[in-house]
Amino acid sequence: MRFTRKSLLGFALIAWLPTLAAADAGTPPYLRDRGPGIRTSMFGTYVQKGELLLYPFFEYYRDNDLQYAPSEFGAVGDQDFEGRYRANEQLIFVGYGVTDRLAIEIEAAHISATFEKDPADASGTPARIEESGTGDVEGQITYRWLKESERKPEVFSYVEAVTPQNKTKALIGTPDWEFKFGSGVSRGFEFGTLTARVSAEYIRESSTPWDLGEWAFEYFRRVPSGWGLYAGFEGQATDEVSLIGEVQRRLGRYATLKVNSSLGLTANSTDVAPEVGIMFAIPTGGK
């Protein structure tokens, strides 16, 4: 599914309502930033019971040192090289708060990517590869084991599944099922909310399917004027670490503009990946 700038602007205009100036006065101080909602995989985003989240967004990837081996592209050789990678994605995220402890979500993408091989690569790797099609299609279930109180942090766990897509496309394909099993804790303070999470990863087609998965240390702060600020370190094992920053601006009762970017801190991480979209939070009467 593709989203144009005009359609995204149209969603925003339809959802436009007067900005909410402040959080509910009855909300405990430690929930000031995230409210009573359950965390989602979208940075600084929480879903409440009976609430539907709809998030169309765009993401761009720029990496000048993508590590690869010629064998990954059908050529002979396992030596590591560094290629040039560019990609853009149009994505849709849907989340729903089933109860005050359980949330579900699904995300799908269309991606267009290009790759140029390392000039030092004398193998049969194609000089340039262009691929487009369905990107990752994934779902996640999050369960909140313990709600935060004045003395205890929030504790949650999640399970994520990524489906096989474009198995024959080396650049954008997902050859087999991938799973993540993670847990984390959140704690609200006067200066903001801190979250730490870590997961184990199972990739079915890998020769060593089990590995340390995604981990993160996150900070989120919401201010009464309708702004939200996010910062975090996110990694995959220990060799893919990125610094991420996001700014949020509430456009109305149901819409929030989200603009973020990641900056790769290690050689295996993407150099830069900016993202922009509008999150719609729609009550469904299921509360």
Secondary structure, 3 states (H helix, E strand, C coil): CCCCHHHHHHHHHHHCCCCCCCCCCCCCHHHCCCCCCEECCCCCCEECECEEEEEEEEEEEEEEEEEECHHHHCCCCCCCEEEEEEEEEEEEEEEEECCCCEEEEEEEEEEEEEEECCCCCCCCCCCEEEEEEEEEEEEEEEEEEECCCCCCCEEEEEEEEECCECCCCCCCCECCCEEEEEEEEEEEECCEEEEEEEEEEEECCCCCCEEEEEEEEEEEEECCCCEEEEEEEEEECCCEEEEEEEEEEECCCCEEEEEEEEEECCCCCCCEEEEEEEEEEEECCCC
